[in-house]
Amino acid sequence: QVQLVESGGGVVQDGGSVRLSCAFSGGAFRTYSMGWFRQAAGKERDFVAAIKGNGGTPRYADSVKGRFTVSRDNAKKMLYLQMNSLKSEDMGVYYCAAGARIISSTLETQTAYDHWGQGTQVIVSS
């Protein structure tokens, strides 16, 4: 059974940086596409970034391009999200997700992912 555990959230100053991590267990990590999604208070969960099993070119939401970087370490079964130049609109609960049969056109689609972590909260203080 695949399990995902996020960590690294907390309170960050406006303009600051933080790195989120997601530990994967219970499956062949390199065969899964991995994504980050976030949910702000009172809003729907939205796509943030994703990366396929073999790495390749990551995909980003327009709102985070140039500020966030998604990466993975297949040997360690870890997914990361480096978040720079944080803004208040980046606040929310960040979820890690894994999908075994995701094609490029569905990397941003939540229903394409089979497994989800419990989330880690990021608060941006001004």
Residue, then its C-alpha position, 0 to 999 in steps of 0.5 A: q500500500v502506497q503511503l505519502v507523508e509530507s513535511g516541511g510546512g510552517v510559518v514563513q515570512d512574506g518573500g521567504s522560502v521553504r522546502l516541502s518534502c514528501a516521503f513515499s513508501g509501499g511501491a515502486f517510486r520511479t513508476y509513479s508521477m508525483g504532484w503537489f496540490r494546495q488548498a487555501a482556506g475556503k477554496e478548492r484544492d488546486f494544482v501546483a506542480a508535478i513531475k513524471g517518474n523519470g523526471g523530465t520537464p516538470r509542470y507548474a501552475d502559472s501562479v508559481k512558475g519561476r518561484f517554485t521548483v519540484s524535484r524528486d530523488n528516486a533513490k531516496k523515494m522523496l519528492y520535494l517542492q522548493m518554494n521561493s518568494l512566497k506570497s500570501e496567496d501561497m498559503g494553504v495546505y499542501y498535498c503530495a499525490a502519486g499516480a501510477r498511470i498518469i499521462s502528460s495531459t493529465l498531470e494537473t488533474q487531481t482525479a488522475y492521482d491514486h494516492w494522497g498524503q495528509g497535507t502540510q500547512v504553509i502560512v505566510s506572514s506579513 
